[in-house]
Amino acid sequence: MLGPEAERRLAAQLIRTLKEAEAAIAQAWSTGDRARLSRLGHALKGNSGAHYFGLSAIREAGAALEAAFRPAAGRSDPTAGEAPRTAGPDPPAHVAAASAGESGAGGSSGPEAGEQAVDAARQAIAAAIAALRERFPAPEPDER
């Protein structure tokens, strides 16, 4: 077990990491980068800081995000067969449309699955940050 100061530093680092993950998820979602969303989910699932503090919702949300955007079985290129990505007024719909044709093991179960996984990850991140700030009310200045 870590001492109080080491825990405070770990919490501050975890908050920074979770904020970066949330921004990366938002960016990958808006551009339809399914492979990156899957990798980000994998990283959340294995985040040792979140595990240290008992933030199991991060692991669960990461696993769901990874699964929702994992390439379909037999596809070596997770973007193969998808329409070119363009910035549009409703990027989440674009990602959902890219998911519509995939189902079964290794793929999304429909357009809603990806959106739900992204929303769940964002909510888990927000809840984890709130819990860490409650437990460590005086964060280090560089945590902000």
N, C-alpha and C positions, 0 to 999 in steps of 0.2 A: 504494500500500500504506500502511496506517496504521502509526503508531508503536506501540510496546508498550503504552503507557498507554491510547491510544485503542482498541486492540484489547481490552484488559481491560474498558474501559467498555462497548464494544459487546457483548462476551460477557455481561457482567452484565445489560445491557438485554435481550439475546436470551433469557437464562434467565428473566427476569421475563415476557417476552412469551410464551414457550413454556408456562410454568406457567399463565398466564392463558388461553391457548388450550386447554390440557388441561382446565381447569375449565369453560370454556365448552362444549367438546365433551361433557363428562360431563353438563352441565346440559341441553344441547339434546337429547342422546340420551335422557335420562330423561323428557323431556317430549314426545318425538316431533317435535321441530321440524326437519323435513327441510330446509326452506329455509335455516335457520341453519346446519345441518351442512354444506350445500353451500357457503355463503359462508365458513365457517370453513376448509373444505378449500381453497377458492380463495386465501384469505389465507395459509395455510401454504405453498401451492405457490409463491407469489410473495415469500416472506419474504427480503428482501435480506440480512439478517444471517446467516441460515442458508446462503445462497449464498456469502457472503463467506468463511465458515469451511469451505466444502466439504461441508456436511451435506446431501448429495443425497437421503438417505432422507426428509428433511422434504418436499422437493419431490414426491417419488414418493407418499408417504403423503397429502399434501394433494391431489394430483391424483386419487388413488383415492377419497378421501373426497368430493371435489367431484362426481366422476362418479357415485358410488353414490347420491347424494341430489339430483342434478340433476333438475329437473322433467322429466317425460316430454314428448316433442315434441308441440307443439300445445296444451299446458296453460299458460295464462298465470298461473294461480294455483297454486303448487306444493302447496297444501293442498286444492285443490278435489277433492271426491269422497272425501275421507278421513273416517273416523269422528271424532267429537269426541275430543279428547285428554283423558284422565283420568289422574290419578295412581293407579297400581296397584302391586301387589307386584312385578311383573316388567316395568318400563318397557321394557327392551330388546326383549322379545317384542312389545310393543305397536308399537314402531317397525318391527320386522321384519314384523309383520302388515300395517302400512300400506304396506310396500314390496311385498308379495306379488303384487299385481296389476300391477305395472309390470315391463316388460322391454323390451329393444331399445335403440335409440339414445336416449341421454339419460335412461334410467331404470335402476333396479337390476335385476340379473339374477335376483333371488330374495331371499327373506328373509335368507339367510346373507350376501349381499353387503354389506349395510349394517353388520351386526355385524362382519364381517371388516375393513371399511374403518375403522371406529371403533377396533377393537383395533390395527390396523396404525398408525394415527395416534398412539395412546397409546404404543405401543412405540417408534415413531420419536422421539417427543418425549422419552421417558425416556432413550433412547440418546443423543440430541443433548445433553441436559442433562448426562449423565454424561461425555460427551466434552469438553464445554466446561469442566466442573469439573476434569477431569484436566489439560487444557491450561493452565487458569488456576486453580491450587489455592488461591490466596488471594483469593476473591471480595470485592467491595466489600460493606460491611455492609448496604447497602440492597438487595442482590441476594436475600437470604434471604426 
